[in-house]
Amino acid sequence: MITLYARHLTPGFFILNGVPGLETAHIWISLPFCFMYIIALVGNCGLIYLISHEEALHRPMYYFLALLSFTDVTLCTTTVPNMLCIFWFNLKEIDFNGCLAQMFFVHMLTGMESGVLMLMALDRYVAICHPLRYTSILTSAVIAKAGLATLLRGVMLIFPFTFLTKRLPYCRGNFIPHTYCDHMSVAKVSCGKVKVNAIYGLLAALLIGGFDIFCISMSYTMILRAVVSLSSADARQKAFSTCTSHICAIVITYVPALFTIFTHRFGEKIIPPHVHIIIANLYLMLPPTLNPVVYGVKTKQIREAVINLKNYSNCI
């Protein structure tokens, strides 16, 4: 009976309003996001190309970085073109099923990004704490299986979002005050009970983000203990330098993510809607934009690969 009732109250499409309260400034808001998207595309695609073509980068650390870059490009591509259509052409309609598909890919890919960061932390742990066994532990088969497991975890935990959202009756209209289809933003349009959605959303965040943060924390605790025990100051500095870019990527990813998750559930009366929506977009855009820059500046091997590629192209 409830399913039949919900089916009759399922809209054909949703209207994404963009940034609520700042509709007149949409053009100006779009400019930095468009610029960030271009940097993300060029930077991440450049990293993937560099890692695939430069033999010196055919190592586990860089394979994980290529996977992170691919995830980042796919993630921002699921939202930014649609967002720019809203800002530039006032094209606010999105098909109901298309909205659910976008919602699934946004949350699945953010979970995938978190999982790859966790794998990269484990990679640093093996490289620093077990350097002699590094290549024998992290073989190509292990890397492929780890990447596949991270993908399957995201798919299995996020796929129920679509069913939980589709079952709801939407008798409050089809107006979503957001730039993309986020799980709780869509659920709150419903006039049904969204408590299950909220609880499962927190559960999924804990099973993905909570588990990954725990593994990252444990990895860096053991790394810190191993580095401090080194007798040479140069060795300690070299060990720390291999982790700085990854630590930056972790901060860039998790700080806006945690802000968005908790604002949705606990801070709506404190945080203005336009601030929440802008931070939610930055949460999707900052990692893809800054990760290639951070790794390009902080990682010596990538800088050398860029110089070698430049010299090779000049010779041609």
Backbone bond lengths (Angstrom), bond angles and torsions (degrees), N, CA, C in turn:
res aa  C-N    CA-C-N  psi(-1)  N-CA   C-N-CA  omega(-1)  CA-C   N-CA-C  phi
1 M - - - 1.463 - - 1.521 110.70 -
2 I 1.384 115.34 -44.91 1.456 119.74 179.44 1.519 110.63 -65.65
3 T 1.335 116.21 -40.70 1.467 120.15 179.53 1.516 110.91 -62.39
4 L 1.331 116.86 -42.40 1.461 121.56 179.37 1.525 110.16 -65.15
5 Y 1.340 116.19 -39.52 1.461 120.87 179.32 1.527 110.74 -64.64
6 A 1.326 115.46 -42.80 1.463 120.28 179.48 1.522 111.54 -65.17
7 R 1.340 115.92 -36.48 1.462 120.21 -178.86 1.526 111.09 -63.61
8 H 1.345 116.19 -38.76 1.457 119.61 179.84 1.529 111.67 -70.30
9 L 1.345 117.37 -20.64 1.455 121.22 -178.62 1.529 111.51 -109.16
10 T 1.324 116.63 27.38 1.461 121.41 176.23 1.527 109.07 -93.95
11 P 1.335 118.21 119.86 1.467 119.79 -178.34 1.523 111.71 -73.03
12 G 1.319 115.84 155.17 1.461 119.53 176.82 1.514 111.64 -73.22
13 F 1.336 115.83 -28.46 1.465 120.46 -179.97 1.524 109.34 -153.94
14 F 1.324 115.26 162.96 1.456 122.51 172.57 1.523 108.93 -109.71
15 I 1.312 115.47 159.65 1.463 121.76 174.65 1.522 107.79 -114.65
16 L 1.330 116.02 114.13 1.463 121.65 177.15 1.525 108.45 -88.92
17 N 1.306 116.25 117.51 1.466 120.19 -172.07 1.513 113.98 -85.14
18 G 1.327 118.46 -9.83 1.458 119.58 -177.13 1.518 110.64 89.46
19 V 1.325 116.66 -134.58 1.470 122.07 -179.45 1.524 108.12 -98.11
20 P 1.341 118.61 107.92 1.459 121.18 -175.95 1.526 112.28 -62.11
21 G 1.331 115.43 132.86 1.457 121.25 179.71 1.508 114.21 88.90
22 L 1.337 117.01 -13.39 1.469 120.63 -179.01 1.522 111.27 -123.42
23 E 1.333 116.37 30.88 1.473 120.58 -177.36 1.527 112.02 -59.15
24 T 1.334 117.45 -35.59 1.474 120.56 -178.42 1.530 112.01 -71.38
25 A 1.314 116.61 -16.69 1.468 120.38 -178.12 1.529 111.88 -105.11
26 H 1.332 117.46 14.61 1.466 120.52 -176.48 1.530 112.91 -57.78
27 I 1.319 117.26 -39.71 1.471 120.20 -179.40 1.518 110.20 -61.05
28 W 1.332 116.93 -45.31 1.461 120.88 -178.70 1.525 111.15 -68.41
29 I 1.325 116.69 -37.38 1.466 120.67 178.58 1.525 110.54 -66.19
30 S 1.346 115.75 -33.66 1.474 119.51 -176.18 1.522 112.85 -68.86
31 L 1.346 117.27 -28.22 1.467 120.31 -173.67 1.535 113.12 -61.60
32 P 1.348 119.39 -51.30 1.475 117.40 177.82 1.521 113.29 -64.17
33 F 1.343 117.96 -34.54 1.465 120.05 179.28 1.527 111.05 -68.44
34 C 1.333 116.60 -38.03 1.467 120.34 176.73 1.529 110.22 -64.86
35 F 1.327 116.10 -43.38 1.464 121.54 178.78 1.528 110.71 -62.14
36 M 1.335 116.75 -43.66 1.467 121.56 178.90 1.529 111.13 -64.00
37 Y 1.324 115.91 -37.88 1.470 120.03 -179.96 1.523 111.30 -65.20
38 I 1.320 116.60 -40.48 1.472 120.68 178.40 1.525 110.25 -64.13
39 I 1.349 116.33 -44.18 1.465 120.50 178.02 1.521 110.37 -61.81
40 A 1.343 116.53 -42.40 1.467 120.88 -179.63 1.522 110.92 -62.37
41 L 1.332 117.33 -44.98 1.467 120.69 -179.96 1.526 111.30 -63.08
42 V 1.334 115.89 -50.89 1.471 120.31 -177.15 1.529 110.53 -65.16
43 G 1.340 116.38 -46.98 1.459 120.93 -176.12 1.518 112.95 -64.79
44 N 1.326 117.33 -48.22 1.467 120.38 -177.04 1.524 112.35 -72.45
45 C 1.324 116.79 -41.44 1.473 118.99 176.47 1.523 110.39 -64.43
46 G 1.350 116.55 -36.54 1.462 120.59 176.42 1.523 111.60 -63.46
47 L 1.330 116.44 -41.54 1.468 120.32 178.03 1.525 111.44 -63.60
48 I 1.320 116.34 -44.56 1.473 120.45 179.59 1.525 110.31 -61.10
49 Y 1.330 116.70 -43.96 1.472 121.32 178.62 1.527 110.73 -62.53
50 L 1.338 115.62 -44.71 1.463 121.20 -177.94 1.529 110.96 -62.66
51 I 1.326 116.43 -45.56 1.469 120.89 -178.12 1.529 111.16 -67.03
52 S 1.322 116.77 -36.65 1.473 119.90 -178.68 1.528 112.58 -73.83
53 H 1.353 117.21 -27.07 1.469 119.93 -174.45 1.529 113.99 -103.37
54 E 1.329 117.95 -21.23 1.462 120.67 -177.40 1.529 109.89 -95.28
55 E 1.326 116.08 117.33 1.464 120.26 -175.05 1.525 112.78 -63.99
56 A 1.327 116.71 -31.78 1.469 120.38 -179.19 1.531 111.99 -65.59
57 L 1.333 116.53 -18.85 1.459 121.15 -178.81 1.531 112.65 -98.66
58 H 1.319 116.64 9.02 1.468 120.13 178.47 1.534 109.43 -84.28
59 R 1.327 113.79 67.98 1.463 122.31 -179.43 1.519 108.87 -135.08
60 P 1.351 117.87 156.99 1.476 120.33 -176.58 1.519 114.67 -51.34
61 M 1.348 117.13 -43.72 1.462 120.48 -178.52 1.528 111.62 -56.13
62 Y 1.323 116.29 -41.70 1.463 120.46 -176.23 1.524 111.85 -81.16
63 Y 1.334 117.62 -26.49 1.463 119.35 172.73 1.526 110.33 -64.60
64 F 1.340 116.11 -41.84 1.469 119.71 176.12 1.529 110.80 -64.75
65 L 1.333 116.32 -37.87 1.470 120.16 178.18 1.526 110.81 -64.61
66 A 1.339 117.39 -39.20 1.467 120.85 176.98 1.529 110.68 -63.89
67 L 1.342 116.44 -39.46 1.467 120.73 177.18 1.524 110.71 -64.66
68 L 1.335 116.66 -40.35 1.467 121.17 177.03 1.528 110.42 -63.18
69 S 1.320 117.49 -42.42 1.468 121.63 179.78 1.522 111.16 -64.01
70 F 1.333 116.67 -42.75 1.466 120.17 178.36 1.529 110.70 -62.53
71 T 1.331 116.40 -43.09 1.473 120.88 178.31 1.526 110.64 -61.90
72 D 1.337 116.60 -43.34 1.468 121.09 -178.69 1.526 111.92 -63.44
73 V 1.345 116.58 -44.18 1.474 120.26 179.68 1.529 110.79 -62.49
74 T 1.326 115.99 -44.70 1.469 120.26 179.95 1.515 111.21 -64.63
75 L 1.338 116.44 -39.85 1.465 121.11 -178.46 1.523 111.56 -62.53
76 C 1.313 117.72 -51.77 1.468 118.72 -177.01 1.527 111.55 -70.91
77 T 1.341 117.48 -25.53 1.470 120.29 178.40 1.531 111.41 -72.18
78 T 1.333 117.65 -24.60 1.471 119.84 178.19 1.525 112.66 -72.28
79 T 1.329 117.55 -18.34 1.473 119.78 -174.91 1.524 114.66 -121.31
80 V 1.332 118.16 -41.21 1.472 120.31 -169.73 1.531 113.32 -65.11
81 P 1.345 120.95 -46.59 1.476 118.11 178.59 1.522 112.69 -56.85
82 N 1.332 117.19 -41.60 1.461 121.40 177.99 1.535 110.83 -65.00
83 M 1.329 116.27 -40.02 1.455 121.34 178.33 1.532 111.13 -62.94
84 L 1.325 116.78 -42.86 1.465 120.50 179.98 1.523 111.70 -66.97
85 C 1.343 116.40 -32.94 1.470 119.76 174.89 1.527 110.78 -63.66
86 I 1.324 117.13 -36.68 1.468 120.98 176.98 1.525 109.98 -67.29
87 F 1.322 117.16 -46.21 1.455 122.25 -175.76 1.528 112.64 -70.10
88 W 1.343 116.81 -40.51 1.453 120.59 -172.43 1.529 114.36 -92.81
89 F 1.323 116.15 -40.46 1.466 119.81 -172.16 1.530 113.47 -115.61
90 N 1.335 116.53 3.19 1.472 121.57 179.51 1.534 111.82 59.60
91 L 1.337 116.69 29.50 1.466 121.76 178.14 1.529 108.26 -88.60
92 K 1.309 115.77 90.70 1.461 121.45 -170.09 1.526 113.95 -99.14
93 E 1.304 117.72 -12.25 1.465 119.63 -176.70 1.528 111.35 -79.52
94 I 1.322 114.96 139.67 1.455 121.64 173.42 1.525 107.89 -139.61
95 D 1.323 115.69 131.71 1.462 121.77 -179.21 1.531 110.48 -56.63
96 F 1.323 116.60 145.78 1.471 121.33 -177.44 1.527 111.01 -56.45
97 N 1.334 117.17 -50.02 1.467 120.41 179.37 1.523 111.84 -68.49
98 G 1.340 115.37 -33.64 1.463 119.55 175.72 1.518 111.33 -64.25
99 C 1.335 115.79 -37.20 1.462 121.35 177.06 1.524 110.59 -64.22
100 L 1.331 116.56 -43.87 1.462 120.37 178.48 1.536 111.03 -63.83
101 A 1.337 115.82 -38.11 1.472 119.74 179.06 1.531 110.23 -65.81
102 Q 1.331 116.11 -44.21 1.470 119.67 178.10 1.525 110.61 -61.70
103 M 1.322 116.86 -43.44 1.461 122.25 178.61 1.534 110.39 -58.08
104 F 1.333 116.28 -45.49 1.466 120.53 -179.64 1.522 111.06 -61.46
105 F 1.344 117.61 -48.46 1.462 120.39 -176.23 1.528 111.94 -68.30
106 V 1.332 117.25 -36.84 1.475 119.88 178.34 1.523 110.27 -59.99
107 H 1.335 116.35 -50.53 1.468 119.45 -176.60 1.531 112.17 -74.26
108 M 1.317 117.11 -35.16 1.459 119.62 178.52 1.530 110.49 -66.03
109 L 1.328 116.97 -42.85 1.463 120.70 -177.89 1.522 112.34 -72.38
110 T 1.330 117.87 -33.76 1.467 118.77 174.57 1.534 110.17 -66.55
111 G 1.340 116.17 -37.18 1.460 119.81 174.45 1.517 111.72 -64.88
112 M 1.332 115.76 -39.04 1.464 121.17 177.67 1.532 110.35 -63.99
113 E 1.325 116.52 -42.03 1.467 120.92 178.75 1.534 110.73 -60.90
114 S 1.327 116.10 -44.29 1.455 120.90 177.62 1.532 110.77 -60.66
115 G 1.334 116.01 -42.76 1.460 120.25 179.75 1.518 112.70 -64.19
116 V 1.338 117.26 -38.74 1.463 120.56 179.16 1.531 110.42 -67.07
117 L 1.330 117.02 -38.88 1.467 119.76 176.25 1.533 111.04 -61.90
118 M 1.330 115.60 -36.98 1.466 119.68 176.69 1.529 110.56 -65.36
119 L 1.341 116.79 -42.82 1.464 120.67 178.15 1.529 111.16 -63.46
120 M 1.324 116.66 -36.19 1.464 120.53 178.95 1.528 110.83 -68.47
121 A 1.341 116.90 -33.76 1.470 120.07 175.72 1.526 110.31 -66.52
122 L 1.339 116.68 -41.73 1.461 120.45 176.74 1.531 110.78 -64.23
123 D 1.325 116.17 -36.31 1.470 121.00 176.51 1.525 110.71 -60.58
124 R 1.349 117.05 -44.74 1.471 121.32 178.73 1.524 110.78 -65.04
125 Y 1.331 116.30 -36.51 1.470 119.87 178.28 1.530 110.41 -62.52
126 V 1.319 116.60 -47.11 1.475 120.00 -179.30 1.528 109.93 -65.40
127 A 1.333 117.45 -41.22 1.468 121.42 -177.26 1.524 111.90 -64.33
128 I 1.340 117.34 -36.32 1.461 120.79 -175.43 1.531 111.68 -92.20
129 C 1.321 117.09 -40.43 1.472 120.62 -175.88 1.523 113.26 -88.30
130 H 1.335 118.16 -24.84 1.473 121.93 179.23 1.531 109.51 -135.96
131 P 1.332 117.70 60.43 1.482 120.63 -173.37 1.526 113.85 -62.70
132 L 1.335 117.87 -33.93 1.462 120.35 -177.46 1.528 112.42 -72.37
133 R 1.321 116.54 -22.71 1.477 120.96 -179.51 1.528 111.91 -105.15
134 Y 1.334 117.14 9.15 1.466 121.69 -172.78 1.530 112.54 -55.52
135 T 1.327 116.64 -54.46 1.474 120.17 -176.52 1.533 112.30 -72.06
136 S 1.333 116.95 -27.89 1.467 118.82 -179.89 1.531 111.55 -78.16
137 I 1.347 117.30 -28.05 1.474 120.77 177.42 1.524 110.55 -80.22
138 L 1.331 116.38 -50.41 1.464 120.70 -176.79 1.528 109.73 -95.77
139 T 1.316 115.91 72.48 1.466 121.29 176.06 1.530 109.83 -79.36
140 S 1.304 116.14 169.32 1.469 120.79 178.74 1.525 111.48 -59.20
141 A 1.335 116.48 -38.37 1.470 120.66 179.86 1.529 110.57 -65.39
142 V 1.322 117.17 -41.89 1.474 121.31 179.49 1.523 110.47 -65.00
143 I 1.324 116.53 -42.14 1.467 120.79 179.29 1.523 110.31 -62.79
144 A 1.341 117.20 -44.76 1.469 121.41 179.30 1.525 111.18 -62.06
145 K 1.341 116.73 -43.92 1.471 120.75 179.88 1.529 111.11 -65.86
146 A 1.323 117.07 -39.28 1.469 121.01 179.42 1.533 110.35 -65.06
147 G 1.335 116.30 -42.80 1.462 119.75 177.87 1.515 112.28 -64.30
148 L 1.339 116.55 -41.44 1.462 120.92 178.86 1.529 111.08 -65.89
149 A 1.334 117.01 -40.79 1.464 120.62 178.94 1.526 111.17 -63.35
150 T 1.329 116.65 -38.71 1.469 120.96 178.26 1.522 110.72 -65.09
151 L 1.331 116.32 -41.04 1.464 120.81 177.79 1.527 111.01 -63.84
152 L 1.341 116.81 -48.16 1.470 121.28 -178.02 1.530 111.07 -63.88
153 R 1.326 117.34 -36.75 1.462 120.49 177.44 1.529 110.41 -60.75
154 G 1.336 116.45 -46.06 1.457 120.33 179.22 1.515 112.28 -62.85
155 V 1.333 116.71 -43.80 1.470 120.97 -179.16 1.524 110.83 -62.74
156 M 1.326 117.15 -47.03 1.468 120.77 -175.53 1.529 112.18 -68.46
157 L 1.331 117.34 -37.01 1.464 119.76 -177.91 1.530 112.98 -81.59
158 I 1.320 117.42 -27.44 1.469 120.27 -176.88 1.524 112.10 -93.58
159 F 1.326 118.41 -26.66 1.470 120.52 -177.44 1.528 113.00 -56.30
160 P 1.350 120.45 -37.11 1.469 119.58 177.34 1.531 114.28 -60.14
161 F 1.344 117.43 -20.75 1.468 119.68 176.79 1.525 111.40 -55.22
162 T 1.347 115.71 -41.18 1.465 119.30 -176.29 1.527 111.15 -64.83
163 F 1.347 117.78 -40.78 1.462 120.77 178.59 1.521 111.63 -69.96
164 L 1.335 116.95 -41.55 1.459 120.95 179.84 1.530 111.34 -63.73
165 T 1.322 116.48 -33.53 1.464 120.82 -179.54 1.522 111.53 -82.10
166 K 1.336 116.60 -37.77 1.463 120.20 -177.18 1.529 112.52 -69.68
167 R 1.336 117.20 -27.62 1.472 120.46 -177.23 1.526 112.51 -74.31
168 L 1.345 117.51 -15.02 1.463 120.96 -174.08 1.535 112.11 -76.18
169 P 1.335 117.76 145.42 1.475 120.60 172.84 1.538 110.28 -84.62
170 Y 1.326 116.50 134.35 1.468 120.74 -176.49 1.527 109.82 -110.32
171 C 1.337 114.75 75.50 1.457 119.34 -178.37 1.529 112.21 -95.16
172 R 1.328 118.03 1.84 1.463 121.04 177.42 1.534 111.76 -95.41
173 G 1.301 116.49 9.07 1.458 120.11 -178.48 1.512 111.15 103.80
174 N 1.317 115.58 -165.72 1.470 120.47 -176.34 1.524 111.63 -131.01
175 F 1.318 116.69 28.13 1.463 123.16 -175.79 1.526 109.51 -95.88
176 I 1.357 117.37 117.47 1.467 122.01 179.72 1.529 109.25 -113.08
177 P 1.327 118.03 117.92 1.469 120.70 -179.92 1.528 111.43 -79.62
178 H 1.317 115.87 69.07 1.467 121.06 -176.81 1.522 108.75 -156.91
179 T 1.337 116.32 170.38 1.466 120.66 177.98 1.524 112.21 -97.92
180 Y 1.324 116.86 -13.53 1.467 121.17 176.41 1.523 108.83 -148.72
181 C 1.316 116.38 170.12 1.466 121.14 -176.64 1.522 110.04 -85.62
182 D 1.304 114.94 99.61 1.452 122.77 174.90 1.530 108.55 -96.76
183 H 1.324 117.31 147.27 1.456 121.79 -173.82 1.534 112.82 -52.67
184 M 1.315 117.41 -56.35 1.460 119.97 -175.85 1.523 112.33 -73.49
185 S 1.323 118.46 -29.42 1.470 120.76 176.43 1.523 110.61 -63.96
186 V 1.332 116.41 -40.45 1.464 120.60 178.13 1.527 110.16 -70.83
187 A 1.339 116.90 -44.53 1.469 120.82 -177.78 1.521 111.85 -61.10
188 K 1.323 117.11 -34.93 1.473 120.32 -177.20 1.523 113.45 -72.83
189 V 1.347 117.30 -13.08 1.460 120.23 173.82 1.527 110.19 -72.93
190 S 1.327 115.79 -23.18 1.461 121.07 -177.23 1.524 111.61 -71.66
191 C 1.329 114.53 155.03 1.466 120.40 173.82 1.527 110.30 -99.35
192 G 1.336 116.51 5.16 1.460 120.45 178.84 1.515 111.29 -89.08
193 K 1.317 116.07 -176.11 1.453 121.88 179.95 1.533 109.39 -82.01
194 V 1.321 115.35 120.93 1.465 120.37 -176.85 1.532 111.68 -106.65
195 K 1.324 116.83 13.19 1.460 120.21 -178.34 1.526 111.09 -61.87
196 V 1.338 115.79 -40.25 1.472 119.73 178.35 1.517 110.37 -62.31
197 N 1.348 117.07 -42.25 1.464 121.38 178.23 1.519 111.04 -60.34
198 A 1.345 116.20 -45.07 1.464 120.81 -178.29 1.528 111.05 -64.76
199 I 1.334 116.44 -43.38 1.471 120.54 -178.81 1.531 110.42 -66.51
200 Y 1.349 115.76 -45.19 1.467 118.01 -179.35 1.532 110.95 -67.16
201 G 1.339 116.61 -35.49 1.465 119.88 177.18 1.526 111.43 -60.21
202 L 1.336 116.62 -44.31 1.468 120.60 177.58 1.527 111.19 -66.34
203 L 1.345 115.69 -39.01 1.468 120.25 178.98 1.526 110.85 -62.43
204 A 1.348 116.26 -44.72 1.466 120.62 179.15 1.525 110.48 -63.97
205 A 1.344 116.72 -40.11 1.468 120.75 178.52 1.525 110.91 -62.71
206 L 1.335 116.46 -38.90 1.468 120.37 179.16 1.529 111.41 -70.36
207 L 1.345 116.36 -42.05 1.462 120.15 -178.29 1.529 112.19 -68.57
208 I 1.326 115.80 -29.52 1.472 119.12 178.90 1.525 110.24 -95.61
209 G 1.351 116.04 -69.53 1.459 120.03 -176.66 1.513 113.50 -64.29
210 G 1.343 116.71 -44.70 1.466 119.84 -179.27 1.520 112.11 -61.65
211 F 1.329 116.14 -45.36 1.470 120.79 179.06 1.526 110.89 -63.47
212 D 1.343 116.64 -43.22 1.464 120.35 -178.10 1.529 111.51 -66.71
213 I 1.334 116.45 -42.21 1.468 119.93 178.72 1.533 110.43 -63.32
214 F 1.333 116.35 -38.73 1.471 120.16 177.29 1.529 110.76 -61.87
215 C 1.336 116.88 -47.05 1.473 120.83 -179.82 1.534 111.00 -64.41
216 I 1.342 116.82 -40.74 1.468 120.63 177.96 1.522 110.32 -63.06
217 S 1.335 116.81 -43.71 1.474 121.11 -179.61 1.524 110.87 -62.99
218 M 1.339 116.54 -43.78 1.466 120.04 179.13 1.529 111.04 -64.58
219 S 1.340 116.39 -40.85 1.467 120.48 179.71 1.522 110.81 -61.02
220 Y 1.337 116.26 -47.12 1.464 119.21 -177.54 1.524 112.57 -74.39
221 T 1.318 118.32 -25.10 1.469 120.38 172.81 1.525 110.02 -64.22
222 M 1.333 116.33 -45.48 1.468 120.50 179.29 1.527 111.16 -70.19
223 I 1.344 116.43 -34.97 1.473 119.78 176.23 1.520 110.17 -63.29
224 L 1.338 116.27 -44.90 1.461 121.01 -179.22 1.527 111.25 -61.03
225 R 1.335 115.75 -42.66 1.468 119.71 178.37 1.524 111.13 -62.67
226 A 1.343 116.31 -40.65 1.470 120.27 -179.30 1.520 111.17 -68.54
227 V 1.342 116.70 -39.87 1.468 120.81 -177.03 1.524 110.75 -70.04
228 V 1.333 116.85 -42.03 1.465 120.92 -179.41 1.530 111.09 -62.61
229 S 1.323 116.18 -31.28 1.475 119.92 -178.34 1.527 112.94 -77.16
230 L 1.341 117.62 -10.61 1.460 120.30 178.88 1.525 110.25 -68.03
231 S 1.315 116.46 139.16 1.468 120.23 -176.92 1.524 112.60 -80.91
232 S 1.325 116.92 -31.69 1.468 120.89 -176.66 1.527 111.45 -87.87
233 A 1.333 115.78 132.90 1.468 121.02 177.78 1.523 110.88 -66.92
234 D 1.345 116.39 -36.29 1.467 120.23 178.32 1.520 111.12 -65.20
235 A 1.322 116.63 -39.00 1.470 120.83 179.05 1.520 110.73 -66.13
236 R 1.340 116.01 -39.36 1.468 119.64 177.80 1.519 110.92 -64.36
237 Q 1.325 115.53 -43.66 1.471 119.49 -179.86 1.521 111.35 -64.59
238 K 1.333 116.87 -41.12 1.470 120.64 179.24 1.525 110.75 -64.43
239 A 1.342 117.25 -40.58 1.465 121.02 179.43 1.525 110.99 -65.17
240 F 1.340 115.75 -43.04 1.463 119.23 178.98 1.532 111.46 -65.21
241 S 1.337 116.48 -37.94 1.471 120.09 -176.71 1.522 112.35 -65.63
242 T 1.340 116.83 -28.75 1.471 119.33 178.54 1.530 112.08 -71.87
243 C 1.347 116.44 -15.44 1.474 120.74 -177.00 1.527 113.43 -102.66
244 T 1.340 118.04 -15.85 1.470 120.10 -171.82 1.526 113.18 -61.91
245 S 1.333 116.58 -42.15 1.465 118.96 -179.01 1.524 110.93 -65.62
246 H 1.338 116.67 -37.86 1.465 119.99 179.37 1.526 111.03 -69.09
247 I 1.326 117.71 -38.48 1.473 121.15 177.29 1.517 110.00 -63.16
248 C 1.334 117.39 -41.04 1.476 121.16 176.57 1.526 110.69 -60.51
249 A 1.336 116.85 -43.40 1.470 121.18 179.25 1.523 110.93 -62.49
250 I 1.336 117.30 -38.01 1.471 121.56 178.94 1.530 110.42 -63.92
251 V 1.329 116.69 -46.53 1.473 121.11 -179.79 1.520 110.55 -62.90
252 I 1.334 116.67 -44.89 1.470 121.67 -178.97 1.529 111.03 -60.51
253 T 1.326 116.72 -35.55 1.469 121.26 -176.10 1.521 112.33 -82.02
254 Y 1.331 117.27 -49.37 1.465 119.89 -167.82 1.528 114.67 -82.55
255 V 1.324 118.90 -29.97 1.473 119.73 -177.70 1.536 111.14 -63.59
256 P 1.365 119.86 -54.18 1.472 118.00 176.91 1.517 113.65 -65.52
257 A 1.353 116.85 -30.58 1.468 120.34 179.86 1.525 110.75 -64.01
258 L 1.314 117.27 -48.17 1.469 121.14 -179.95 1.520 111.21 -64.36
259 F 1.344 116.46 -37.79 1.463 120.24 177.30 1.523 110.71 -60.64
260 T 1.334 116.82 -45.74 1.465 121.70 -178.81 1.521 111.91 -64.83
261 I 1.337 116.91 -45.45 1.467 121.19 -177.57 1.525 110.84 -60.94
262 F 1.337 116.74 -47.64 1.465 119.74 -175.12 1.524 112.12 -77.46
263 T 1.331 118.31 -29.34 1.469 120.54 176.94 1.517 110.57 -64.67
264 H 1.345 116.83 -40.36 1.464 121.37 -179.91 1.520 111.72 -57.62
265 R 1.328 116.01 -34.38 1.462 119.09 -170.82 1.521 114.08 -105.97
266 F 1.356 116.95 -27.58 1.457 117.69 -172.99 1.529 114.17 -128.12
267 G 1.334 118.00 -15.56 1.462 118.17 -170.67 1.507 116.14 -116.81
268 E 1.335 118.11 16.95 1.464 120.33 -175.83 1.528 112.84 -63.28
269 K 1.342 117.24 -32.39 1.455 120.42 -178.78 1.528 112.53 -81.55
270 I 1.336 115.93 -13.99 1.466 120.39 -178.17 1.524 111.17 -100.85
271 I 1.344 116.34 -44.76 1.471 121.83 -176.81 1.520 109.58 -89.37
272 P 1.344 119.31 125.40 1.475 121.30 175.93 1.523 111.34 -59.43
273 P 1.352 117.79 144.10 1.474 120.49 -176.69 1.521 113.97 -55.80
274 H 1.344 117.63 -40.61 1.470 118.79 -176.93 1.541 111.56 -67.87
275 V 1.344 116.45 -32.60 1.468 119.63 176.68 1.526 109.84 -66.95
276 H 1.341 115.71 -43.13 1.467 120.62 179.34 1.517 111.12 -61.45
277 I 1.330 117.65 -44.89 1.470 120.69 -177.13 1.524 110.99 -67.14
278 I 1.327 117.57 -41.65 1.469 120.71 179.63 1.530 110.33 -63.99
279 I 1.341 117.59 -43.00 1.478 120.88 178.56 1.524 109.94 -65.90
280 A 1.358 117.10 -37.63 1.470 120.10 178.21 1.521 110.65 -61.84
281 N 1.332 117.58 -36.31 1.465 120.93 176.85 1.525 111.46 -72.92
282 L 1.323 116.22 -38.57 1.466 119.52 176.83 1.529 110.66 -64.42
283 Y 1.321 115.98 -33.57 1.467 121.76 177.54 1.532 110.63 -58.88
284 L 1.336 117.25 -35.19 1.462 121.06 178.15 1.520 112.43 -85.68
285 M 1.347 117.12 -25.68 1.458 120.16 -172.04 1.526 114.84 -98.58
286 L 1.332 117.67 -32.20 1.468 119.65 -175.51 1.535 113.21 -62.01
287 P 1.359 118.95 -49.88 1.472 117.80 -179.42 1.531 113.46 -59.20
288 P 1.348 119.95 -48.55 1.473 118.58 179.04 1.523 113.07 -61.62
289 T 1.343 117.67 -31.12 1.465 120.81 -178.18 1.519 111.85 -78.44
290 L 1.320 116.99 -44.32 1.463 120.78 -171.22 1.528 114.16 -90.03
291 N 1.337 117.85 -26.82 1.465 119.17 -177.72 1.533 113.46 -57.24
292 P 1.350 119.76 -47.04 1.478 118.96 178.15 1.525 112.07 -62.69
293 V 1.334 116.61 -36.11 1.470 120.64 179.40 1.523 109.97 -66.46
294 V 1.346 116.17 -47.34 1.470 121.20 -179.08 1.521 110.70 -61.17
295 Y 1.329 117.03 -48.99 1.463 119.97 -177.68 1.529 111.31 -69.79
296 G 1.329 116.51 -33.79 1.465 119.87 178.46 1.513 112.31 -67.10
297 V 1.332 117.57 -37.04 1.466 121.86 -178.67 1.526 111.32 -81.34
298 K 1.347 116.66 -41.59 1.465 121.11 -171.65 1.530 114.44 -85.80
299 T 1.337 117.57 -21.88 1.465 119.87 -173.61 1.524 110.12 -101.35
300 K 1.318 115.55 115.78 1.465 122.08 -175.95 1.521 111.54 -62.01
301 Q 1.336 117.31 -42.60 1.472 120.87 -176.91 1.526 111.63 -63.33
302 I 1.331 117.21 -35.95 1.470 120.25 178.82 1.521 109.90 -70.37
303 R 1.337 116.92 -41.17 1.475 119.62 177.37 1.521 110.50 -60.51
304 E 1.326 116.23 -43.20 1.474 119.91 179.67 1.525 111.03 -65.89
305 A 1.335 117.14 -37.53 1.469 120.63 178.75 1.521 110.91 -65.12
306 V 1.335 116.90 -38.18 1.467 120.97 177.37 1.517 110.52 -64.23
307 I 1.344 117.06 -42.66 1.470 121.44 179.17 1.525 110.59 -64.88
308 N 1.331 116.53 -42.83 1.474 120.47 178.57 1.523 111.49 -62.17
309 L 1.334 115.81 -41.69 1.463 120.34 179.41 1.520 110.51 -65.72
310 K 1.325 115.91 -39.03 1.473 120.90 178.80 1.521 110.40 -65.44
311 N 1.339 116.40 -44.04 1.475 119.94 178.98 1.512 111.07 -64.29
312 Y 1.324 117.10 -38.79 1.474 121.82 179.49 1.525 110.68 -63.72
313 S 1.327 116.66 -43.18 1.465 120.34 -179.86 1.523 111.20 -68.89
314 N 1.345 117.62 -31.84 1.463 120.19 177.42 1.518 110.70 -68.73
315 C 1.357 115.64 -36.53 1.470 120.07 179.15 1.533 111.02 -65.21
316 I 1.353 115.45 -35.41 1.461 119.84 179.31 1.524 109.96 -70.53
